[in-house]
Amino acid sequence: MGNYQDVKDAVQFAAEWWVKRKWTFLNEANEEFMEFVDPAVCYQDCLTESDVVYLNMCFTEWVLFERPLRRGRTPLQMLADEPPSDAPAGAADVLRQIDETQLFSRFAIKDKDRETGMVVLVDVRTDRRYDVYDPHICEVEHWVDGSIGVRIACVDGAWQAVGQVYLYDRSSPSAYQSDGPGEMHPEDYLRKPEAEFAGFYMRLVRDVIGVEGRYHESMRAKEVAA
């Protein structure tokens, strides 16, 4: 997959560029994220390093891809509009394509080939099939049969993973019907009505790691080494 490294480099550059300038948005965005998700680990006596790393990954992905920062534009869109002089060659075009096609969803894992890095994913929300280049999913042996929450985008006609957050659920994707992880649950209308407008990614993260998340006791969110 010739453009995979270009995509990876462009996303990494965007994330690092904004982290260096996090003072421009961090406080407000962090408060918004923490208030909505209300991570269960924050109620522990002591956070582990892996807890902090994973929480930061979830936050960074939301900020970069989904949260408007200025003039209604996300950090990703702003870099695509006005790439800095030290951006990798072609990064603006790559980021623009990512922004126009990216989506985060839960996908049923139908097939994967470790040699080619290709995985067949079917969106459990729309039943649409995607042939995705993602060596990471292919290399994690126990990620089979169930579903994976991941962000993908199409660049130069090829679908590939563009996010760092992976949420694997070993249960059959059909087990949840229409009320699965990340969806708007009946109890949310009472406890968290604003969840209806938060977006699928934020609802899924809250479901998994939030102290009031429906699945945080049964699902494990963790960083998996590639």
Secondary structure, 3 states (H helix, E strand, C coil): CCCHHHHHHHHHHHHHHHHCCHHHCHHHHHHHHHHHHCEHHHHCCCCCHHHHHHHHHHHHHHHHHCCCCECCECHHHHHHHCCCCCCCCCHHHHHHHHHHHCEEEEEEEEEEECCCCEEEEEECCCCCEEEEECHHHHHCCCCCCCEEEEEEEEECCEEEECCCCCEEECCCHHHCCCCCCCCCCCCHHHHCHHHHHCCHHHHHHHHHHECCCCCCCCCCCCCCCC
